[in-house]
Amino acid sequence: MIIGINATAAIKQPRTGVEEYTYQLIKHLTMLPEAGEHRFLLYLPAEALAKAGLPVFDFPLPPNFEIKILRWPLPFLWTQARLAWEMLFRPPEALFIPVHILPFGAPKKSIVAIHGLEYEYFPEYYSWLRKLYLRWSTKRAAGRARNIIAISENTKNDLVKLYGCAKEKIKVVHHGIGFKTKSKADTVIGPYVLYLGRLETKKNVQGILAAYKIFKEEYGMPHELILAGSPGYGYESLKPQIKSLPGAKELGYVDEDEKWQLLAGAAIFLYPSFYEGFGLPLLEAQAAGAPVITSFGSCLPEIAGEGALFINPQNPAQIAEAVKQIIDDKPLRDKLRQSGFENVKRFSWEECARETLKSIISG
């Protein structure tokens, strides 16, 4: 079978969220023996390739994986114009879209991955144009695709409830986790709590800041707050709050090596997001041995398992209390670490690639 994949997200930098998903998925597809029976066309826009440079990927592509460069003179509408043109005149037998935007003219055997419907629950954290586009593109993709890959049971349930998708066309395929550490000694924990992700209001960074203020003023803890990630929607309102808090440090985007060092040294990893499609950073924190505090809503209990303390993201005082509880209680810290190590064993990029390929073939 000839399988086309929109690989654009895999070569974008910095690689977060759907970029990491697309990169890891393609990488692990190349390693599957059963993928050798098929031919893969990796569609890339010429301008994205020029930015990424050569080699395109930092892993070898087998002979049955071909990079297909599509040139387009405009800096927009690549998917709905240039890729759509390719689908009209040179369609593959099956098309896989990792990021919910299905091009016009896509073949009947099209499979799309949908990562979450957060914008439906918290529309105030999106610009009106972004919200409108997300709703239109996701509804259209979900309606036209032969099969849908949802990255969590929660996302599957949302697609059924909000968009009326048939359950039988949705397959849940979790993300993987690519790094696992052995349990670390208590003595290597650094005096900081960590948040890793986009600095934006929908991630509840404002709740983290409010909790940290309580944590410092009421509990007098010496820990710093480290915020690692690129600015996102609502950052302008967060920036002055960060600067006003003694002990709060903003690092911006961090590379892979620095990310894992930060996770391994964190006393606690904070992830009190309002709504997530998956929540990969909390798995990375568990893999690195950091005790996790996260929200009890959306997919987060599904993904975190027993390796986290769950809080109400709307309640900064509860977040601060959970931080103090973990810092004061060594048996609890040890339990959360061990439960986290056990939990990440459920997630594998290899399995993600295998189940995705099955869904494409059966589509």
VOGU-3710 file (C-alpha; in Angstrom, 3 decimals, decimal comma):
1> miiginataa> 0,000/0,000/0,000  1,149/3,544/-0,756  0,619/5,621/2,396  0,943/9,403/2,391  1,742/11,309/5,590  1,685/15,055/6,127  5,088/15,202/7,860  5,336/18,986/8,225  5,012/19,043/12,016  7,843/16,510/12,409
11> ikqprtgvee> 10,511/18,970/11,234  9,262/22,091/13,024  11,332/23,579/15,825  10,902/23,893/18,722  9,292/20,461/18,893  6,408/20,354/21,366  3,058/18,585/21,483  1,916/17,586/18,009  5,411/18,187/16,603  6,877/15,633/19,000
21> ytyqlikhlt> 4,028/13,234/18,244  4,549/13,434/14,477  8,332/13,128/14,769  8,214/10,093/17,075  5,479/8,424/15,055  7,426/8,629/11,780  10,648/7,596/13,507  9,080/4,481/14,985  7,183/3,614/11,817  10,571/3,317/10,102
31> mlpeagehrf> 11,571/0,713/12,711  8,523/-1,546/12,371  9,173/-4,735/10,365  5,563/-4,748/9,175  5,975/-1,229/7,741  8,421/-2,702/5,212  5,448/-4,079/3,275  4,292/-0,563/2,394  5,597/2,547/0,638  5,447/5,814/2,581
41> llylpaeala> 5,375/9,307/1,055  6,333/12,020/3,559  4,873/15,290/2,294  6,838/18,421/3,209  6,527/22,049/2,060  9,713/23,386/0,461  9,827/26,441/2,753  9,658/24,295/5,900  12,422/22,114/4,542  14,574/25,168/3,886
51> kaglpvfdfp> 14,161/26,282/7,504  14,875/22,834/8,924  17,970/22,258/6,801  19,560/18,932/5,918  19,449/16,152/6,829  15,696/16,426/7,224  15,505/13,789/9,971  18,102/12,758/12,533  17,280/9,081/11,966  17,763/6,972/8,815
61> lppnfeikil> 14,883/6,554/6,377  14,510/3,066/4,891  14,222/2,801/1,079  10,431/2,510/1,288  10,178/5,966/2,930  10,350/8,813/0,414  10,392/12,552/1,141  8,006/14,301/-1,225  8,752/18,040/-1,419  5,789/20,152/-2,528
71> rwplpflwtq> 6,595/23,681/-3,668  4,127/26,476/-3,033  4,775/30,215/-3,529  2,552/31,428/-0,686  3,346/31,321/3,068  -0,169/30,069/3,884  -2,796/27,531/2,745  -0,194/24,839/2,075  -2,438/22,064/3,376  -5,704/23,228/1,813
81> arlawemlfr> -4,163/24,303/-1,503  -0,815/22,687/-2,373  -1,329/19,370/-0,543  -4,933/19,336/-1,779  -3,643/19,721/-5,351  -1,340/16,741/-4,819  -4,247/14,696/-3,504  -6,329/15,590/-6,554  -3,763/14,589/-9,175  -1,426/12,119/-7,404
91> ppealfipvh> -3,314/10,656/-4,437  -1,796/7,863/-2,340  -3,888/4,817/-1,539  -4,211/6,006/2,054  -3,502/9,366/3,689  -2,585/9,887/7,344  -2,905/13,371/8,825  -1,267/13,683/12,288  -2,724/17,118/13,106  -6,510/17,159/12,462
101> ilpfgapkks> -6,442/19,307/9,279  -7,643/17,204/6,358  -6,873/18,698/2,924  -9,554/19,168/0,306  -9,576/16,285/-2,147  -8,171/13,804/0,383  -8,646/10,172/-0,668  -11,559/8,212/0,775  -9,118/6,177/2,817  -7,991/9,069/5,018
111> ivaihgleye> -7,090/8,703/8,682  -6,739/11,692/10,978  -5,354/12,079/14,504  -7,274/14,414/16,804  -5,437/15,622/19,866  -8,125/17,330/21,911  -11,129/19,640/21,996  -9,937/21,982/24,739  -11,233/25,027/22,842  -14,812/23,780/23,273
121> yfpeyyswlr> -14,524/23,764/27,072  -12,370/26,855/27,606  -13,018/29,121/24,590  -11,898/32,191/26,543  -8,285/31,064/26,257  -8,295/31,194/22,433  -8,548/34,063/20,001  -11,905/34,102/18,189  -10,199/33,371/14,855  -8,197/30,450/16,261
131> klylrwstkr> -11,283/29,021/17,931  -13,311/29,326/14,726  -10,609/27,607/12,671  -10,088/24,791/15,177  -13,797/24,034/15,340  -14,246/24,086/11,551  -11,133/22,060/10,708  -11,635/19,453/13,452  -15,339/18,928/12,715  -14,606/18,618/9,017
141> aagrarniia> -11,746/16,162/9,528  -13,750/14,063/11,982  -16,690/13,918/9,615  -14,777/13,079/6,420  -12,023/10,768/7,675  -12,513/7,023/7,286  -10,901/6,391/10,684  -10,068/8,713/13,574  -7,202/8,255/16,003  -7,943/9,849/19,380
151> isentkndlv> -4,956/10,172/21,689  -6,992/9,472/24,829  -10,306/7,937/25,856  -11,324/11,393/27,015  -10,804/12,834/23,525  -12,780/9,942/22,027  -15,652/10,651/24,402  -15,545/14,355/23,520  -15,705/13,576/19,793  -18,757/11,388/20,321
161> klygcakeki> -20,497/13,806/22,686  -19,719/17,146/21,032  -19,388/16,276/17,341  -21,568/13,182/17,058  -18,780/10,928/15,768  -19,510/7,210/15,552  -17,654/5,309/18,258  -16,699/2,507/15,889  -14,607/4,787/13,645  -12,505/6,098/16,576
171> kvvhhgigfk> -9,470/4,201/17,820  -7,660/5,335/20,971  -3,892/5,284/20,515  -1,885/6,821/23,347  1,349/8,697/22,850  4,585/7,046/23,901  7,359/8,078/26,228  10,912/7,908/24,988  13,012/8,258/28,124  12,980/6,315/31,355
181> tkskadtvig> 15,265/6,694/34,360  15,942/4,595/37,395  14,630/5,818/40,722  16,697/8,677/42,017  17,900/9,252/45,558  16,099/11,830/47,677  19,312/13,796/48,098  19,451/14,852/44,435  16,137/16,705/44,530  16,705/20,382/43,856
191> pyvlylgrle> 15,054/23,187/45,805  12,585/24,072/43,069  9,173/23,152/41,743  8,858/22,962/37,981  6,338/23,674/35,257  7,208/22,600/31,709  5,007/23,592/28,776  3,749/26,635/26,932  3,383/29,692/29,131  -0,261/30,404/28,433
201> tkknvqgila> -3,494/30,922/30,290  -5,202/27,717/29,101  -2,412/25,757/30,818  -3,331/27,572/34,060  0,061/29,200/34,546  -1,811/31,947/36,424  -2,999/29,282/38,893  0,580/28,077/39,367  1,706/31,632/40,122  -1,119/32,177/42,613
211> aykifkeeyg> -0,335/28,857/44,311  3,370/29,688/44,490  2,588/33,018/46,162  0,559/31,167/48,828  3,281/28,535/49,110  5,927/31,170/49,843  3,919/33,555/52,023  1,911/31,092/54,121  4,268/28,095/54,277  7,608/29,879/54,031
221> mphelilags> 9,187/27,221/51,802  12,595/28,027/50,266  11,867/26,448/46,866  12,054/28,420/43,656  9,497/28,173/40,861  10,968/27,307/37,457  8,805/27,950/34,381  10,231/26,351/31,225  8,507/26,834/27,882  7,761/29,223/25,049
231> pgygyeslkp> 5,180/32,027/25,405  1,650/31,181/24,300  -1,806/32,761/24,237  -2,298/35,122/27,185  1,424/35,396/27,936  1,302/39,198/28,073  -0,945/39,010/31,132  1,319/36,401/32,755  4,635/38,144/32,215  4,186/40,905/34,848
241> qikslpgake> 2,890/38,344/37,356  6,018/36,235/36,891  8,300/39,241/37,302  6,514/40,321/40,479  7,090/37,002/42,278  10,435/36,638/44,099  11,837/33,196/43,399  9,966/32,693/40,125  12,224/32,162/37,115  11,279/31,992/33,450
251> lgyvdedekw> 13,670/30,000/31,262  11,896/30,072/27,897  12,117/27,070/25,604  14,654/24,461/26,764  16,284/21,761/24,634  15,990/18,032/25,267  19,070/17,703/27,480  18,133/20,655/29,665  14,529/19,463/29,867  15,513/16,088/31,315
261> qllagaaifl> 17,984/17,687/33,725  15,265/20,014/34,995  12,785/17,166/35,389  15,293/14,951/37,190  16,175/17,715/39,658  12,663/18,952/40,421  11,213/18,541/43,888  7,747/18,557/42,282  6,364/18,825/38,778  3,272/21,056/38,534
271> ypsfyegfgl> 0,788/20,469/35,715  -2,582/21,896/36,853  -3,899/22,437/33,307  -7,594/23,181/32,815  -7,989/20,697/29,971  -5,673/18,417/27,979  -5,941/16,006/25,096  -3,072/13,940/26,496  -0,524/15,643/28,783  2,844/14,278/27,648
281> plleaqaaga> 4,930/16,481/30,026  3,510/14,748/33,090  4,630/11,367/31,705  8,099/12,785/31,090  8,143/14,024/34,684  7,163/10,576/35,952  9,861/8,962/33,799  12,446/11,308/35,304  11,321/10,563/38,857  9,606/13,859/39,706
291> pvitsfgscl> 6,505/13,696/41,944  3,562/15,062/39,918  0,678/17,322/40,840  -1,991/17,593/38,151  -5,696/18,261/37,628  -8,455/15,741/38,195  -10,291/16,728/34,981  -10,155/15,816/31,264  -7,682/13,042/30,336  -5,168/13,717/33,100
301> peiagegalf> -6,241/10,944/35,537  -6,351/8,549/32,557  -2,742/9,382/31,636  -1,187/9,962/35,071  -2,602/6,808/36,640  -1,696/6,470/40,315  1,530/8,447/39,912  0,161/11,889/40,807  -1,689/13,942/43,368  -4,867/15,343/41,800
311> inpqnpaqia> -6,165/18,820/42,555  -8,859/21,263/41,462  -7,070/23,565/38,972  -9,419/26,402/39,923  -8,160/26,326/43,532  -4,611/27,747/43,978  -4,751/27,132/47,744  -5,298/23,425/47,101  -2,348/23,362/44,703  -0,125/25,042/47,298
321> eavkqiiddk> -1,290/22,605/49,981  -0,479/19,635/47,713  3,039/21,024/47,145  3,637/21,333/50,878  2,222/17,849/51,480  4,690/16,239/49,070  7,673/18,210/50,351  6,884/17,335/53,972  6,064/13,659/53,426  8,950/11,462/52,229
331> plrdklrqsg> 6,880/8,225/52,080  4,385/10,040/49,851  7,203/11,287/47,602  8,603/7,785/47,300  5,166/6,337/46,565  4,469/8,898/43,840  7,873/8,308/42,250  7,474/4,539/42,213  3,907/4,756/40,933  5,112/7,130/38,230
341> fenvkrfswe> 7,827/4,710/37,093  5,232/1,950/36,903  2,739/4,141/35,071  5,056/5,114/32,205  5,501/1,442/31,325  2,031/1,609/29,782  3,183/4,010/27,056  5,386/3,211/24,063  6,095/5,058/20,814  6,667/1,694/19,156
351> ecaretlksi> 3,194/0,557/20,158  1,776/3,932/19,102  3,317/3,482/15,632  2,129/-0,128/15,368  -1,473/0,652/16,306  -1,503/3,712/14,034  -0,311/1,627/11,081  -3,043/-0,942/11,761  -5,640/1,840/11,720  -4,284/3,226/8,437
361> isg> -4,293/-0,163/6,729  -7,771/-1,073/7,924  -9,195/2,359/7,108
//
